[in-house]
Amino acid sequence: MQNNRISQILNIKHPIVQAPMSWLTDAHLVASVANAGGLGFLAPHAGQTTNPTSNQDVLDRMRAEIRKVKALTDKPFGVPFILSYDFSLIPLMVDLLIEEQVPVVLDNGWLDEEIYAKLKQAGIKIICRLGNPNLPDALKTQKLGADIFNERNWQF
């Protein structure tokens, strides 16, 4: 492991994080990144070619893809806990991530105290990436216990 905070926190060799890209990522990409020493992320619709038919379908597909990653690597990888615009899915997704012992999760700015507490209690690392970073939310992220704060910036 390299001597830098990102590698130490995420238990990876290189401080390289492959972004979760909806429809583009799958277990093979994520496991390849992990086996090369980085951190790969599954994403909504990972490994899929058709839209899900229900929330249960979303969960079942993600569980299957997580298990495929685990069959291909013993290295850390991650999954975002927000997979759709149906936010009622979030608690179910968090439970799935805990059940499947996913090492790292990505929060795209939900900043929920109960969710963070559950994930931290399960020993899961949290990367928080805010769409519109600001000081109050950054401080809240720190208070909630995020392991890494990823300031996302758009430059054109």
C-alpha beads as a LAMMPS data file, in Angstrom:
LAMMPS data file: protein, C-alpha beads

156 atoms
155 bonds

1 atom types
1 bond types

-500.0 500.0 xlo xhi
-500.0 500.0 ylo yhi
-500.0 500.0 zlo zhi

Masses

1 110.0

Atoms # bond

1 1 1 0.000 0.000 0.000
2 1 1 1.279 3.461 -0.863
3 1 1 1.884 5.965 1.877
4 1 1 -1.015 8.354 1.294
5 1 1 -4.275 8.971 3.142
6 1 1 -6.605 7.816 0.369
7 1 1 -4.844 4.466 -0.015
8 1 1 -4.710 3.988 3.740
9 1 1 -8.371 4.819 4.320
10 1 1 -9.645 2.679 1.439
11 1 1 -7.093 -0.118 1.879
12 1 1 -5.961 0.130 -1.750
13 1 1 -2.521 0.204 -3.342
14 1 1 -2.972 3.236 -5.585
15 1 1 -5.076 6.347 -4.878
16 1 1 -7.132 5.825 -8.028
17 1 1 -10.926 5.661 -7.884
18 1 1 -12.898 4.536 -10.930
19 1 1 -16.117 6.526 -11.027
20 1 1 -19.491 4.814 -10.944
21 1 1 -20.816 5.218 -14.485
22 1 1 -24.436 4.225 -14.970
23 1 1 -24.882 1.439 -17.544
24 1 1 -21.118 1.361 -18.276
25 1 1 -19.660 -0.342 -15.230
26 1 1 -19.968 -4.010 -14.490
27 1 1 -18.378 -6.572 -12.200
28 1 1 -15.501 -7.215 -14.606
29 1 1 -14.472 -3.542 -14.823
30 1 1 -14.791 -3.015 -11.070
31 1 1 -12.832 -6.178 -10.234
32 1 1 -10.140 -5.297 -12.788
33 1 1 -9.646 -1.872 -11.218
34 1 1 -9.567 -3.425 -7.744
35 1 1 -7.105 -6.137 -8.789
36 1 1 -4.860 -3.434 -10.275
37 1 1 -4.752 -1.685 -6.891
38 1 1 -7.410 1.007 -7.318
39 1 1 -10.993 1.268 -6.130
40 1 1 -13.689 0.337 -8.628
41 1 1 -17.322 1.375 -8.259
42 1 1 -20.431 -0.336 -9.494
43 1 1 -23.175 2.048 -10.592
44 1 1 -26.890 2.095 -11.296
45 1 1 -27.683 -0.513 -13.941
46 1 1 -24.246 -2.116 -13.548
47 1 1 -23.894 -5.000 -15.959
48 1 1 -27.398 -4.499 -17.353
49 1 1 -28.807 -3.915 -20.820
50 1 1 -32.473 -3.356 -19.939
51 1 1 -34.334 -1.143 -17.488
52 1 1 -35.403 -2.741 -14.220
53 1 1 -39.073 -3.634 -13.890
54 1 1 -39.399 -2.798 -10.173
55 1 1 -37.484 -1.642 -7.123
56 1 1 -37.014 -5.278 -6.172
57 1 1 -35.481 -5.862 -9.591
58 1 1 -33.026 -2.994 -8.948
59 1 1 -31.988 -4.578 -5.649
60 1 1 -31.759 -8.115 -7.049
61 1 1 -29.634 -6.976 -9.985
62 1 1 -27.252 -5.023 -7.754
63 1 1 -26.928 -7.930 -5.319
64 1 1 -26.041 -10.238 -8.223
65 1 1 -23.458 -7.784 -9.586
66 1 1 -21.900 -7.326 -6.116
67 1 1 -21.562 -11.087 -5.799
68 1 1 -19.923 -11.261 -9.229
69 1 1 -17.345 -8.676 -8.111
70 1 1 -16.641 -10.712 -4.976
71 1 1 -16.121 -13.825 -7.102
72 1 1 -13.535 -11.954 -9.201
73 1 1 -11.570 -10.164 -6.457
74 1 1 -10.908 -10.093 -2.749
75 1 1 -9.971 -6.394 -2.945
76 1 1 -12.102 -3.428 -1.824
77 1 1 -14.701 -1.957 -4.180
78 1 1 -17.634 0.378 -3.795
79 1 1 -21.277 1.007 -4.609
80 1 1 -23.322 4.223 -4.376
81 1 1 -26.383 3.872 -2.159
82 1 1 -28.521 6.142 -4.331
83 1 1 -29.394 4.144 -7.449
84 1 1 -32.524 5.836 -8.740
85 1 1 -34.759 8.843 -8.363
86 1 1 -37.081 6.726 -6.235
87 1 1 -35.648 7.666 -2.872
88 1 1 -37.781 5.065 -1.065
89 1 1 -35.193 2.603 -2.394
90 1 1 -32.359 4.144 -0.324
91 1 1 -32.993 2.344 3.020
92 1 1 -33.378 -0.958 1.173
93 1 1 -30.154 -0.352 -0.726
94 1 1 -28.298 0.520 2.484
95 1 1 -29.500 -2.742 4.049
96 1 1 -28.348 -4.662 0.957
97 1 1 -24.891 -3.038 1.094
98 1 1 -24.564 -4.001 4.755
99 1 1 -25.800 -7.566 4.137
100 1 1 -23.351 -8.001 1.264
101 1 1 -20.520 -6.383 3.266
102 1 1 -19.607 -3.922 0.529
103 1 1 -16.368 -2.267 1.749
104 1 1 -17.013 1.290 0.478
105 1 1 -20.146 3.284 -0.316
106 1 1 -20.612 6.541 -2.137
107 1 1 -23.069 9.137 -0.861
108 1 1 -24.039 11.691 -3.487
109 1 1 -25.130 14.221 -0.881
110 1 1 -27.966 12.512 0.979
111 1 1 -26.237 13.272 4.320
112 1 1 -28.565 11.212 6.506
113 1 1 -27.469 10.667 10.115
114 1 1 -29.223 7.304 10.508
115 1 1 -27.770 5.924 7.268
116 1 1 -24.250 7.040 8.149
117 1 1 -24.567 5.482 11.617
118 1 1 -25.710 2.140 10.157
119 1 1 -22.929 2.080 7.579
120 1 1 -20.240 3.075 10.088
121 1 1 -21.478 0.467 12.584
122 1 1 -21.116 -2.147 9.835
123 1 1 -17.499 -1.059 9.239
124 1 1 -18.202 0.379 5.799
125 1 1 -16.132 3.309 4.530
126 1 1 -18.097 6.305 3.232
127 1 1 -17.043 8.655 0.464
128 1 1 -19.284 11.716 0.257
129 1 1 -19.486 13.565 -3.045
130 1 1 -21.658 16.660 -3.020
131 1 1 -23.100 17.968 -6.260
132 1 1 -22.985 21.544 -5.008
133 1 1 -20.267 21.643 -2.337
134 1 1 -20.572 24.283 0.349
135 1 1 -19.081 24.802 3.791
136 1 1 -22.172 23.866 5.877
137 1 1 -22.602 20.563 4.021
138 1 1 -18.865 19.843 4.180
139 1 1 -18.955 20.347 7.956
140 1 1 -22.052 18.142 8.226
141 1 1 -20.277 15.454 6.207
142 1 1 -17.395 15.585 8.665
143 1 1 -19.738 15.445 11.668
144 1 1 -21.591 12.446 10.216
145 1 1 -18.313 10.559 9.916
146 1 1 -17.599 10.380 6.198
147 1 1 -14.159 8.889 5.662
148 1 1 -13.477 10.914 2.516
149 1 1 -15.031 14.126 1.251
150 1 1 -14.834 14.362 -2.524
151 1 1 -15.376 17.906 -3.717
152 1 1 -16.863 17.599 -7.162
153 1 1 -16.222 20.567 -9.407
154 1 1 -17.284 21.366 -12.945
155 1 1 -14.837 23.233 -15.147
156 1 1 -15.450 24.114 -18.769

Bonds

1 1 1 2
2 1 2 3
3 1 3 4
4 1 4 5
5 1 5 6
6 1 6 7
7 1 7 8
8 1 8 9
9 1 9 10
10 1 10 11
11 1 11 12
12 1 12 13
13 1 13 14
14 1 14 15
15 1 15 16
16 1 16 17
17 1 17 18
18 1 18 19
19 1 19 20
20 1 20 21
21 1 21 22
22 1 22 23
23 1 23 24
24 1 24 25
25 1 25 26
26 1 26 27
27 1 27 28
28 1 28 29
29 1 29 30
30 1 30 31
31 1 31 32
32 1 32 33
33 1 33 34
34 1 34 35
35 1 35 36
36 1 36 37
37 1 37 38
38 1 38 39
39 1 39 40
40 1 40 41
41 1 41 42
42 1 42 43
43 1 43 44
44 1 44 45
45 1 45 46
46 1 46 47
47 1 47 48
48 1 48 49
49 1 49 50
50 1 50 51
51 1 51 52
52 1 52 53
53 1 53 54
54 1 54 55
55 1 55 56
56 1 56 57
57 1 57 58
58 1 58 59
59 1 59 60
60 1 60 61
61 1 61 62
62 1 62 63
63 1 63 64
64 1 64 65
65 1 65 66
66 1 66 67
67 1 67 68
68 1 68 69
69 1 69 70
70 1 70 71
71 1 71 72
72 1 72 73
73 1 73 74
74 1 74 75
75 1 75 76
76 1 76 77
77 1 77 78
78 1 78 79
79 1 79 80
80 1 80 81
81 1 81 82
82 1 82 83
83 1 83 84
84 1 84 85
85 1 85 86
86 1 86 87
87 1 87 88
88 1 88 89
89 1 89 90
90 1 90 91
91 1 91 92
92 1 92 93
93 1 93 94
94 1 94 95
95 1 95 96
96 1 96 97
97 1 97 98
98 1 98 99
99 1 99 100
100 1 100 101
101 1 101 102
102 1 102 103
103 1 103 104
104 1 104 105
105 1 105 106
106 1 106 107
107 1 107 108
108 1 108 109
109 1 109 110
110 1 110 111
111 1 111 112
112 1 112 113
113 1 113 114
114 1 114 115
115 1 115 116
116 1 116 117
117 1 117 118
118 1 118 119
119 1 119 120
120 1 120 121
121 1 121 122
122 1 122 123
123 1 123 124
124 1 124 125
125 1 125 126
126 1 126 127
127 1 127 128
128 1 128 129
129 1 129 130
130 1 130 131
131 1 131 132
132 1 132 133
133 1 133 134
134 1 134 135
135 1 135 136
136 1 136 137
137 1 137 138
138 1 138 139
139 1 139 140
140 1 140 141
141 1 141 142
142 1 142 143
143 1 143 144
144 1 144 145
145 1 145 146
146 1 146 147
147 1 147 148
148 1 148 149
149 1 149 150
150 1 150 151
151 1 151 152
152 1 152 153
153 1 153 154
154 1 154 155
155 1 155 156
